[in-house]
């Protein structure tokens, strides 16, 4: 796994915009003409737009090399949002009856509550011990197969993502970085 590179001397407060996507099935076919809704995704996926208004072409070359190493949108990576915030019931993973350690969708947490199928439980957190420096959770016994693991926390969010575009030139990438931003398509936590 790899993480989106931080650019030296580029302000960390400016470079991203976060968009959340849910999947809802909406139907108007009941007898009363009322709308029926069914939530298809239990957890949102995020699209991150990375903007670096004052990046130089030399600095942008770092992102270009990273883009090439991922083969465009082929290989996933982790993006860590630059600022700490509070997040509620973020997806960790699903139990499989054998894994006791899971990468968290977080780093630099200051507080947290872990849930297994909606019930809070005690767990051990290893700060920075997960993929690319994310925090790692360790359970004494493996969560049962199918159990959903979530976390509410204060800290920096880790978004498992891929590049949205599969076809870019260096000039296009650079122009996107300084104007509209480079889009990263969010995936489920890994």
C-alpha positions as CSV (number, residue, x, y, z in Angstrom):
1,X,0.0,0.0,0.0
2,X,1.1,3.6,-0.5
3,X,-0.1,7.0,0.7
4,X,-0.7,10.1,-1.3
5,X,2.5,12.2,-0.9
6,X,2.6,15.3,1.2
7,X,4.3,18.2,-0.6
8,X,6.9,20.1,1.3
9,X,6.3,23.8,1.7
10,X,2.7,23.6,0.4
11,X,0.1,24.8,3.0
12,X,-1.7,21.8,4.5
13,X,-4.9,23.8,5.2
14,X,-5.9,24.3,1.6
15,X,-5.4,21.1,-0.4
16,X,-8.7,19.1,-0.2
17,X,-12.4,19.1,-0.6
18,X,-14.5,16.2,0.5
19,X,-17.7,15.0,-1.1
20,X,-19.7,12.1,0.5
21,X,-21.7,9.7,-1.6
22,X,-24.5,7.4,-0.4
23,X,-26.5,4.9,-2.4
24,X,-30.2,5.0,-1.9
25,X,-32.9,3.1,-3.9
26,X,-36.0,5.3,-4.2
27,X,-39.3,4.0,-5.4
28,X,-42.7,5.7,-5.8
29,X,-44.7,2.5,-6.4
30,X,-46.6,2.0,-3.2
31,X,-50.5,2.2,-3.1
32,X,-50.6,5.6,-1.4
33,X,-48.1,7.3,-3.8
34,X,-45.6,7.7,-1.0
35,X,-41.9,7.4,-1.6
36,X,-40.1,4.3,-0.4
37,X,-36.4,4.4,0.3
38,X,-33.8,1.7,0.9
39,X,-30.3,2.4,1.9
40,X,-28.0,0.2,-0.3
41,X,-24.7,1.3,1.2
42,X,-24.4,1.4,5.0
43,X,-21.3,3.6,4.8
44,X,-20.5,6.6,2.6
45,X,-17.8,6.7,0.0
46,X,-15.9,9.9,-0.3
47,X,-14.6,11.7,-3.4
48,X,-11.6,13.9,-2.4
49,X,-10.5,16.8,-4.6
50,X,-6.9,17.7,-3.9
51,X,-6.0,21.3,-4.7
52,X,-2.6,22.9,-4.4
53,X,-3.0,26.5,-5.6
54,X,0.7,27.4,-5.1
55,X,2.4,24.2,-6.2
56,X,5.4,24.4,-8.4
57,X,5.9,22.1,-11.4
58,X,8.8,20.5,-9.6
59,X,6.5,19.7,-6.6
60,X,3.8,18.5,-9.0
61,X,6.3,16.0,-10.5
62,X,6.1,14.1,-7.2
63,X,2.3,13.6,-7.6
64,X,2.9,12.8,-11.3
65,X,5.3,10.0,-10.4
66,X,2.9,8.8,-7.8
67,X,0.1,8.8,-10.4
68,X,2.3,6.8,-12.8
69,X,3.3,4.3,-10.1
70,X,-0.4,3.6,-9.4
71,X,-1.1,3.1,-13.1
72,X,-3.7,5.8,-13.1
73,X,-6.9,4.6,-11.4
74,X,-5.7,1.0,-11.2
75,X,-4.0,0.8,-7.8
76,X,-5.6,2.1,-4.6
77,X,-3.7,4.1,-1.9
78,X,-4.5,6.0,1.3
79,X,-5.1,9.7,1.6
80,X,-4.9,11.3,5.0
81,X,-7.0,14.5,5.4
82,X,-4.7,17.2,6.7
83,X,-6.9,18.5,9.5
84,X,-8.3,16.7,12.5
85,X,-12.1,16.6,12.9
86,X,-14.8,14.4,14.5
87,X,-16.2,11.4,12.6
88,X,-19.2,9.2,13.5
89,X,-19.5,5.4,12.9
90,X,-16.8,5.2,10.2
91,X,-16.4,1.8,8.6
92,X,-13.5,-0.3,9.8
93,X,-14.3,-3.7,8.2
94,X,-16.3,-6.9,8.6
95,X,-15.4,-9.7,10.9
96,X,-14.3,-13.0,9.4
97,X,-13.8,-15.1,12.6
98,X,-10.0,-15.2,12.2
99,X,-8.6,-11.6,11.9
100,X,-7.9,-9.8,15.2
101,X,-6.2,-6.7,13.7
102,X,-7.8,-4.1,11.4
103,X,-6.5,-0.9,9.8
104,X,-8.5,2.0,11.1
105,X,-9.9,4.8,8.9
106,X,-8.0,7.2,11.2
107,X,-4.6,8.4,12.4
108,X,-3.6,10.7,15.3
109,X,-6.8,10.0,17.2
110,X,-7.4,11.8,20.4
111,X,-10.5,9.9,21.5
112,X,-12.6,7.0,20.1
113,X,-15.3,4.5,20.6
114,X,-15.3,1.2,18.8
115,X,-18.5,-0.6,17.8
116,X,-19.2,-4.2,16.8
117,X,-22.7,-4.5,15.2
118,X,-23.7,-1.2,17.0
119,X,-22.5,-2.2,20.5
120,X,-19.5,-0.4,21.9
121,X,-16.6,-2.6,23.0
122,X,-13.2,-2.3,24.4
123,X,-10.2,-2.7,22.1
124,X,-6.6,-1.9,21.9
125,X,-5.4,0.8,19.5
126,X,-1.9,0.9,18.2
127,X,-1.2,4.4,17.1
128,X,0.5,4.6,13.7
129,X,0.9,0.8,13.4
130,X,-1.4,0.3,10.5
131,X,-1.0,0.7,6.8
132,X,0.9,3.8,5.8
133,X,0.9,5.1,9.4
134,X,-2.8,4.7,10.1
135,X,-3.9,3.6,13.5
136,X,-4.5,-0.1,14.0
137,X,-7.1,-1.8,16.2
138,X,-6.4,-5.1,17.9
139,X,-9.2,-7.4,19.4
140,X,-8.5,-10.1,22.0
141,X,-10.7,-12.5,20.0
142,X,-11.6,-12.2,16.3
143,X,-14.9,-10.6,15.5
144,X,-17.4,-13.2,14.2
145,X,-17.9,-13.6,10.5
146,X,-20.3,-10.9,9.2
147,X,-20.0,-8.6,12.2
148,X,-19.7,-4.9,11.2
149,X,-16.9,-2.9,12.8
150,X,-17.2,0.8,13.1
151,X,-15.5,3.6,15.0
152,X,-16.4,7.1,16.2
153,X,-13.3,9.2,16.7
154,X,-11.6,12.6,16.8
155,X,-8.5,12.7,14.7
156,X,-7.5,12.7,11.0
157,X,-9.5,10.6,8.6
158,X,-7.8,8.1,6.3
159,X,-9.6,7.7,3.0
160,X,-8.8,4.6,1.0
161,X,-8.9,5.8,-2.6
162,X,-7.8,5.6,-6.2
163,X,-7.3,8.3,-8.9
164,X,-10.6,9.1,-10.6
165,X,-8.9,9.7,-14.0
166,X,-7.2,7.0,-15.9
167,X,-5.9,9.3,-18.6
168,X,-3.9,12.4,-17.8
169,X,-0.8,14.2,-19.1
170,X,1.6,15.9,-16.7
171,X,0.3,19.3,-17.9
172,X,-3.4,18.2,-17.3
173,X,-2.5,17.0,-13.8
174,X,-0.6,20.2,-13.0
175,X,-3.4,22.4,-14.3
176,X,-6.0,20.4,-12.3
177,X,-4.0,20.7,-9.2
178,X,-3.8,24.5,-9.3
179,X,-7.4,25.1,-10.6
180,X,-10.2,22.5,-10.2
181,X,-8.2,19.9,-8.2
182,X,-7.3,16.3,-8.8
183,X,-10.1,13.9,-8.0
184,X,-9.6,10.8,-5.8
185,X,-12.4,8.2,-5.8
186,X,-13.0,6.9,-2.3
187,X,-13.3,3.1,-1.6
188,X,-14.2,1.1,1.5
189,X,-11.6,1.1,4.2
190,X,-8.9,-1.5,4.0
